[in-house]
């Protein structure tokens, strides 16, 4: 736990942008010049500095050809609210949003809506849950740091 706290203290600014770029790439390989162009750093030495900083933190490793690979994925800050599937990074709430929306659709399609208090309460609760999770998913998506 302490190790992650020290990594979180070091992982900010352009170093964090570098780490997020590697995450989006699905782990690598990334060269210094490619990173410089992608993140619009003023020189390759700035890109190399941030990649070496990640190397010293144990988050990336370097191969013989000079390319960097993501070695270890950590969840810090806002990244704890996201999950990665391949190279796609999505908010965790998306799974709950889809689940509750699917449940709502199936409930409406499979059960007769006769207007009883049970039907009304079920529709209200599942609609509210679905709306809240979609709201949180969209809010997180807008705040994503990458």
JOSUL-V460433 format. One record per residue. N is the residue number from 1. RES is the residue in one letter. PSI is psi as a letter, one per 40 degrees, with the letter a starting at -180 (* if undefined). Layout:
N:RES:PSI  N:RES:PSI
This chain:
1:X:d  2:X:d  3:X:d  4:X:d  5:X:d  6:X:d  7:X:d  8:X:d  9:X:d  10:X:d  11:X:g  12:X:i  13:X:b  14:X:d  15:X:d  16:X:d  17:X:d  18:X:d  19:X:d  20:X:d  21:X:d  22:X:d  23:X:d  24:X:d  25:X:e  26:X:e  27:X:e  28:X:a  29:X:i  30:X:h  31:X:i  32:X:d  33:X:d  34:X:d  35:X:d  36:X:d  37:X:d  38:X:d  39:X:e  40:X:f  41:X:i  42:X:d  43:X:i  44:X:d  45:X:d  46:X:d  47:X:d  48:X:d  49:X:d  50:X:d  51:X:d  52:X:d  53:X:d  54:X:d  55:X:d  56:X:d  57:X:e  58:X:e  59:X:d  60:X:i  61:X:i  62:X:h  63:X:i  64:X:d  65:X:e  66:X:e  67:X:i  68:X:i  69:X:i  70:X:h  71:X:d  72:X:h  73:X:h  74:X:i  75:X:h  76:X:i  77:X:b  78:X:e  79:X:e  80:X:e  81:X:e  82:X:i  83:X:i  84:X:h  85:X:h  86:X:b  87:X:e  88:X:h  89:X:h  90:X:i  91:X:i  92:X:d  93:X:e  94:X:d  95:X:d  96:X:d  97:X:d  98:X:d  99:X:d  100:X:d  101:X:d  102:X:d  103:X:d  104:X:d  105:X:d  106:X:d  107:X:d  108:X:d  109:X:d  110:X:d  111:X:h  112:X:h  113:X:g  114:X:e  115:X:e  116:X:i  117:X:d  118:X:d  119:X:d  120:X:d  121:X:d  122:X:d  123:X:d  124:X:d  125:X:d  126:X:d  127:X:d  128:X:d  129:X:d  130:X:d  131:X:d  132:X:d  133:X:d  134:X:d  135:X:d  136:X:d  137:X:d  138:X:d  139:X:d  140:X:d  141:X:d  142:X:d  143:X:e  144:X:h  145:X:e  146:X:*
